Amino acid sequence: MSALFNNYARRPVHLVEGQGTRVMDDQGKEYLDFTSGIAVVSLGHAHPAIVEAVQKQSEKLWHTSNIFASPEQEKLAASLVNDTHFGHVFFCNSGAEANEAAIKLARKHTQKHTIITFEQSFHGRTIATMSATGQKKVQEGFGPLLEKFKTIPYNDIDTLKAAVDDEVAAIMLEVIQGEGGVNPVSPEFAQAISDICQEKGILLIVDEVQTGIGRTGTRYAYEQTVLKPDIMSLAKGLGGGFPIGAMLGTPALFDAFGPGSHATTFGGNPLGVAVAQTVIDHVFQDDFLKQVNELSSYLVEQLKSVLPEDRFTVRGSGLLVGVACQEEVASYISKAEEAGLLVVQAGPHVIRLLPPLTVTKEEIDKAVELLASVLGIPVS
């Protein structure tokens, strides 16, 4: 019996090596990795610049307490808020921690406690972020959830308006629901949220844990909408594979997080910051983001060219792409793995494609060919 808890439905593949979009298991079999560690390995596996950053920093300093000044954290924070309306950053270790900080900041600043979230959302697995998550399967078995979360249907303007009252501190959403099915916010719903937040003085929290850091073709996914978040959470792609998360807030929220109000031991440690700065220096270049959008268009075009519209729907943005199927997709995920393509689900009916942002057109061609074969579609 394994010494590990059984809380992951692990696949029977032991990956031991990777380079770019390709990974290899302990039997020498090669795969195209269209999971990126679930939107984490933004620059691909073993990117030379990240390897160099880790090596250099590992020879200098691994950890100091956050009681000491950190010019490196200051530089990374400035890179994240540059040319945005945000003013300040809190560094942590994960998306769940970033969302915990967001919830705490919203409550402390407003001195209100109700937060509106949405069905099929995913914000984490701590008690608070699990309570914010709009999926019963994440919440079952853990007893009473944290109070004061209202979870309502996504993209439903009338229900949103009815849910708003004087006790609401914030509205919290993903611009594209990743785990929930690759569901984009509609322009009309985004406008309604923006209007309500401005009219009622409600804070807007945008969870960009999966969609941020170039994943959707812009630095942050909210930039493609009318939404202007007061608070934003980041993780996954920020570290390119190294654990780091961040919460960004506007200048108006600065005083709510004074000394002693919130903390984390490992957040913003020197190794994580060095890697994240390297990722940002690459991803936030205009040419890089232009390439992500070109690759996105190519991937979507290739998928639509081979997948029959009466059976499949392709949706998403950037290199966060979902293939919605009429049937459940669990068996297709396993068959794709056997064929040498790693993908993940986004709910029972959606295959999620999350290649590294450095994927090539040739790798996209091969992935589409393998996926079509798995789905029983002949490709000429």
C-alpha positions as CSV (number, residue, x, y, z in Angstrom):
1,M,0.0,0.0,0.0
2,S,1.2,3.5,-0.9
3,A,2.4,5.8,1.9
4,L,0.6,8.6,0.1
5,F,-3.0,9.6,0.7
6,N,-5.3,8.6,-2.1
7,N,-6.7,12.1,-2.8
8,Y,-5.5,12.2,-6.4
9,A,-6.9,10.0,-9.2
10,R,-3.4,9.5,-10.5
11,R,-2.7,8.3,-14.0
12,P,-0.4,5.3,-14.3
13,V,2.4,7.4,-16.0
14,H,5.6,8.4,-14.2
15,L,7.0,11.5,-16.1
16,V,10.7,11.9,-15.5
17,E,12.0,14.4,-18.1
18,G,10.7,17.3,-20.2
19,Q,11.9,19.8,-22.8
20,G,9.5,22.4,-24.2
21,T,6.2,20.8,-25.0
22,R,7.5,17.2,-24.9
23,V,7.8,15.0,-21.8
24,M,9.1,11.4,-21.3
25,D,8.1,8.7,-18.9
26,D,10.2,6.2,-17.0
27,Q,9.7,3.7,-19.8
28,G,11.1,6.0,-22.5
29,K,7.8,6.9,-24.0
30,E,7.4,10.4,-25.3
31,Y,4.3,12.6,-25.0
32,L,3.1,15.9,-26.2
33,D,2.2,17.8,-23.1
34,F,-1.0,19.8,-23.7
35,T,-1.6,20.2,-19.9
36,S,1.4,22.3,-19.0
37,G,0.9,21.0,-15.4
38,I,-2.6,22.5,-15.7
39,A,-1.6,25.9,-17.1
40,V,1.6,26.1,-15.0
41,V,4.6,25.4,-17.3
42,S,4.0,28.6,-19.3
43,L,7.4,28.6,-21.0
44,G,7.6,24.9,-21.4
45,H,9.6,22.3,-19.6
46,A,13.2,23.1,-18.7
47,H,13.2,26.5,-20.4
48,P,16.9,27.6,-20.5
49,A,16.2,31.0,-18.9
50,I,14.3,29.5,-16.0
51,V,17.0,26.8,-15.5
52,E,19.6,29.6,-15.4
53,A,17.5,31.7,-13.0
54,V,17.1,28.8,-10.5
55,Q,20.8,27.8,-10.7
56,K,22.0,31.4,-10.1
57,Q,19.6,32.1,-7.2
58,S,20.2,28.7,-5.6
59,E,23.8,29.5,-5.2
60,K,23.0,32.8,-3.4
61,L,20.0,32.6,-1.2
62,W,17.0,30.3,-0.9
63,H,14.9,31.8,1.9
64,T,14.7,34.8,4.3
65,S,11.8,35.8,6.4
66,N,9.4,38.5,5.0
67,I,10.4,40.6,8.0
68,F,13.4,41.7,5.9
69,A,13.3,44.0,2.9
70,S,13.3,42.4,-0.5
71,P,14.3,44.6,-3.5
72,E,13.6,41.5,-5.7
73,Q,10.0,41.3,-4.5
74,E,9.7,45.1,-5.1
75,K,10.9,44.6,-8.7
76,L,8.6,41.7,-9.4
77,A,5.6,43.6,-7.9
78,A,6.4,46.6,-10.1
79,S,6.5,44.4,-13.2
80,L,3.1,43.0,-12.4
81,V,1.4,46.3,-11.7
82,N,3.2,48.2,-14.5
83,D,0.7,49.9,-16.9
84,T,-2.3,48.7,-14.9
85,H,-4.6,50.4,-12.4
86,F,-3.2,48.1,-9.6
87,G,-0.9,49.6,-7.1
88,H,0.3,46.8,-4.7
89,V,1.1,43.1,-4.6
90,F,1.1,40.4,-1.9
91,F,3.1,37.3,-2.7
92,C,2.2,33.8,-1.5
93,N,2.6,30.2,-2.6
94,S,-0.5,29.2,-4.6
95,G,-3.7,30.2,-6.2
96,A,-5.8,29.1,-3.2
97,E,-3.6,31.3,-1.0
98,A,-4.0,34.2,-3.4
99,N,-7.7,33.8,-3.3
100,E,-7.7,33.5,0.5
101,A,-5.9,36.8,0.6
102,A,-8.4,38.4,-1.8
103,I,-11.3,37.3,0.3
104,K,-9.7,38.6,3.5
105,L,-8.8,41.9,1.9
106,A,-12.3,42.5,0.5
107,R,-13.9,41.8,3.9
108,K,-11.4,43.9,5.8
109,H,-11.6,46.9,3.5
110,T,-15.4,47.0,3.2
111,Q,-16.2,45.6,6.7
112,K,-18.9,43.6,4.9
113,H,-18.9,39.8,4.6
114,T,-21.0,38.6,1.7
115,I,-19.2,37.6,-1.5
116,I,-21.1,36.6,-4.7
117,T,-19.5,33.8,-6.7
118,F,-20.8,31.6,-9.6
119,E,-21.8,28.1,-10.4
120,Q,-19.1,26.0,-12.0
121,S,-16.4,28.3,-10.7
122,F,-13.2,27.0,-9.0
123,H,-11.2,29.1,-6.5
124,G,-9.3,26.6,-4.4
125,R,-9.6,23.9,-1.8
126,T,-9.1,25.7,1.5
127,I,-12.2,26.2,3.6
128,A,-12.8,29.7,2.4
129,T,-11.9,29.1,-1.3
130,M,-13.8,25.9,-1.3
131,S,-16.8,27.8,0.0
132,A,-16.4,30.3,-2.8
133,T,-16.2,27.5,-5.4
134,G,-19.4,26.8,-7.3
135,Q,-19.0,23.0,-7.6
136,K,-20.6,20.6,-5.1
137,K,-18.1,17.8,-5.8
138,V,-15.3,20.0,-4.3
139,Q,-17.3,20.7,-1.2
140,E,-18.9,17.4,-0.3
141,G,-17.9,15.7,2.9
142,F,-16.2,18.6,4.7
143,G,-19.0,19.8,6.9
144,P,-20.4,23.3,7.1
145,L,-18.9,25.7,4.6
146,L,-17.8,29.2,5.5
147,E,-20.8,31.5,5.6
148,K,-21.7,34.5,3.5
149,F,-21.0,33.2,0.0
150,K,-23.9,33.5,-2.5
151,T,-23.3,31.2,-5.5
152,I,-25.5,32.0,-8.5
153,P,-25.6,31.0,-12.2
154,Y,-22.9,32.3,-14.4
155,N,-23.8,34.8,-17.2
156,D,-27.3,35.3,-15.6
157,I,-27.9,39.1,-15.3
158,D,-31.3,39.0,-13.6
159,T,-30.1,36.6,-10.9
160,L,-27.1,38.7,-10.3
161,K,-29.1,41.8,-9.8
162,A,-31.5,40.0,-7.4
163,A,-28.5,38.7,-5.4
164,V,-27.0,42.2,-4.7
165,D,-27.9,43.8,-1.4
166,D,-26.2,46.2,1.1
167,E,-24.2,43.4,2.7
168,V,-22.2,42.4,-0.4
169,A,-18.5,43.1,-0.1
170,A,-17.4,41.8,-3.5
171,I,-18.3,39.9,-6.6
172,M,-15.7,37.2,-7.4
173,L,-15.3,35.5,-10.8
174,E,-13.1,33.9,-13.4
175,V,-13.2,35.6,-16.8
176,I,-13.0,32.1,-18.3
177,Q,-14.0,29.3,-16.0
178,G,-11.2,26.8,-16.5
179,E,-12.1,23.8,-14.3
180,G,-15.8,24.4,-14.8
181,G,-15.8,23.8,-18.6
182,V,-13.9,26.6,-20.3
183,N,-16.9,28.9,-20.0
184,P,-16.2,32.6,-21.0
185,V,-17.9,35.5,-19.4
186,S,-20.4,37.1,-21.9
187,P,-19.8,40.7,-22.8
188,E,-23.3,41.6,-21.5
189,F,-22.6,39.9,-18.2
190,A,-19.3,41.6,-17.8
191,Q,-20.9,44.9,-18.4
192,A,-23.6,44.2,-15.9
193,I,-21.0,43.3,-13.2
194,S,-19.0,46.4,-14.0
195,D,-22.1,48.6,-13.7
196,I,-23.3,47.0,-10.5
197,C,-19.9,47.3,-8.8
198,Q,-19.6,51.0,-9.7
199,E,-23.2,51.8,-8.7
200,K,-23.2,49.9,-5.4
201,G,-19.6,50.4,-4.3
202,I,-18.9,46.7,-4.5
203,L,-15.4,45.4,-4.9
204,L,-14.6,43.2,-7.9
205,I,-12.3,40.2,-7.5
206,V,-11.1,38.5,-10.7
207,D,-9.5,35.1,-10.2
208,E,-6.7,34.9,-12.9
209,V,-5.0,31.9,-11.4
210,Q,-5.4,29.9,-14.6
211,T,-6.1,32.7,-17.2
212,G,-3.3,35.1,-16.2
213,I,0.3,35.6,-17.3
214,G,-0.4,35.4,-21.1
215,R,-2.5,32.2,-21.1
216,T,-5.4,33.9,-22.9
217,G,-3.2,36.1,-25.2
218,T,-3.0,39.2,-23.0
219,R,-1.1,39.7,-19.8
220,Y,-4.4,39.2,-17.9
221,A,-7.7,38.0,-19.2
222,Y,-9.7,40.8,-17.8
223,E,-7.9,43.1,-20.2
224,Q,-10.1,41.6,-23.0
225,T,-13.3,42.8,-21.2
226,V,-14.8,45.9,-19.7
227,L,-14.0,44.5,-16.2
228,K,-11.7,46.6,-14.0
229,P,-11.0,44.4,-10.9
230,D,-10.1,45.9,-7.5
231,I,-8.4,42.7,-6.6
232,M,-6.8,40.0,-8.8
233,S,-5.3,36.6,-7.9
234,L,-2.4,35.0,-9.8
235,A,-0.4,31.7,-9.6
236,K,0.1,28.7,-12.0
237,G,1.8,30.3,-15.0
238,L,3.4,33.0,-12.9
239,G,6.1,30.6,-11.7
240,G,6.6,28.6,-14.9
241,G,6.6,25.5,-12.7
242,F,7.9,26.9,-9.4
243,P,5.3,27.4,-6.7
244,I,4.4,31.1,-6.3
245,G,1.1,33.1,-6.1
246,A,0.2,36.7,-6.0
247,M,-2.7,39.0,-5.1
248,L,-2.8,42.4,-6.7
249,G,-4.9,45.3,-5.3
250,T,-5.6,48.9,-6.1
251,P,-4.1,51.8,-4.2
252,A,-7.4,52.4,-2.4
253,L,-7.0,49.0,-0.6
254,F,-3.4,49.6,0.7
255,D,-4.3,50.5,4.2
256,A,-6.5,47.4,4.8
257,F,-3.4,45.2,4.8
258,G,-1.2,46.8,7.4
259,P,1.6,45.1,9.3
260,G,0.4,41.9,10.9
261,S,-2.9,41.7,9.0
262,H,-1.9,38.9,6.7
263,A,1.3,36.8,6.2
264,T,2.9,33.7,4.8
265,T,6.2,32.1,5.6
266,F,7.4,31.1,2.2
267,G,5.5,33.6,0.0
268,G,7.8,35.6,-2.3
269,N,10.9,33.6,-1.4
270,P,14.0,34.4,-3.4
271,L,13.8,31.3,-5.7
272,G,10.2,31.8,-6.5
273,V,10.7,35.5,-7.2
274,A,13.7,34.9,-9.4
275,V,11.8,32.4,-11.6
276,A,8.6,34.6,-11.7
277,Q,10.6,37.6,-12.8
278,T,12.1,35.5,-15.6
279,V,8.7,34.4,-16.7
280,I,7.3,37.9,-16.7
281,D,10.3,39.3,-18.6
282,H,9.5,36.8,-21.4
283,V,5.7,36.6,-21.4
284,F,5.0,40.3,-21.1
285,Q,6.8,41.2,-24.3
286,D,4.4,42.4,-27.1
287,D,6.0,40.1,-29.6
288,F,5.6,37.1,-27.3
289,L,1.9,37.8,-26.7
290,K,1.3,38.4,-30.4
291,Q,2.8,34.9,-31.0
292,V,0.5,33.4,-28.4
293,N,-2.5,34.9,-30.2
294,E,-1.3,33.6,-33.6
295,L,-0.8,30.1,-32.1
296,S,-4.3,30.3,-30.5
297,S,-5.9,31.2,-33.9
298,Y,-4.0,28.4,-35.5
299,L,-5.0,25.8,-32.9
300,V,-8.7,26.8,-33.0
301,E,-8.6,26.8,-36.9
302,Q,-7.0,23.3,-37.0
303,L,-9.5,21.9,-34.4
304,K,-12.5,23.4,-36.2
305,S,-11.3,22.1,-39.6
306,V,-11.4,18.5,-38.4
307,L,-14.0,18.3,-35.7
308,P,-17.6,18.2,-36.9
309,E,-19.7,21.1,-35.6
310,D,-22.7,18.8,-34.9
311,R,-20.6,16.9,-32.3
312,F,-18.0,19.3,-31.0
313,T,-17.8,23.0,-29.9
314,V,-14.4,24.7,-29.6
315,R,-14.2,27.6,-27.2
316,G,-11.8,29.5,-25.1
317,S,-9.1,32.2,-25.6
318,G,-5.4,32.2,-26.2
319,L,-4.0,28.8,-25.3
320,L,-6.8,27.9,-22.9
321,V,-9.0,26.0,-25.3
322,G,-11.9,23.6,-24.6
323,V,-13.4,21.0,-26.9
324,A,-17.0,20.4,-25.7
325,C,-18.4,17.0,-26.6
326,Q,-21.9,15.6,-26.5
327,E,-20.6,12.6,-24.6
328,E,-18.5,12.3,-21.5
329,V,-14.8,12.6,-22.2
330,A,-13.0,10.6,-19.5
331,S,-12.3,7.7,-21.9
332,Y,-10.9,10.1,-24.5
333,I,-8.5,11.5,-22.0
334,S,-7.1,8.0,-21.3
335,K,-7.0,7.1,-25.0
336,A,-5.1,10.3,-25.8
337,E,-2.6,9.5,-23.2
338,E,-2.1,6.1,-24.7
339,A,-1.6,7.7,-28.1
340,G,1.0,10.1,-26.7
341,L,-1.0,13.2,-26.1
342,L,-1.6,14.6,-22.5
343,V,-4.8,16.6,-22.0
344,V,-7.1,17.2,-19.1
345,Q,-10.9,17.5,-18.5
346,A,-12.8,20.6,-17.7
347,G,-16.0,19.0,-16.4
348,P,-17.5,15.8,-17.7
349,H,-18.0,16.9,-21.3
350,V,-15.0,19.1,-22.1
351,I,-11.4,18.3,-23.2
352,R,-9.1,21.1,-22.1
353,L,-6.0,21.9,-24.1
354,L,-3.3,23.9,-22.2
355,P,-0.1,23.7,-24.2
356,P,2.9,25.7,-23.1
357,L,2.8,29.2,-24.5
358,T,5.9,28.3,-26.5
359,V,4.2,25.4,-28.4
360,T,5.0,25.2,-32.1
361,K,2.6,24.9,-35.1
362,E,4.1,21.5,-35.8
363,E,3.3,20.3,-32.3
364,I,-0.2,21.7,-32.7
365,D,-0.6,19.8,-36.0
366,K,0.5,16.6,-34.3
367,A,-1.8,17.1,-31.2
368,V,-4.8,17.8,-33.4
369,E,-4.1,14.7,-35.5
370,L,-3.8,12.6,-32.3
371,L,-6.9,14.0,-30.8
372,A,-9.0,13.6,-33.9
373,S,-7.9,9.9,-34.1
374,V,-8.8,9.4,-30.5
375,L,-12.3,10.9,-31.2
376,G,-12.7,8.6,-34.1
377,I,-12.4,11.2,-36.8
378,P,-10.3,10.4,-39.9
379,V,-7.8,13.1,-40.8
380,S,-6.7,13.3,-44.4
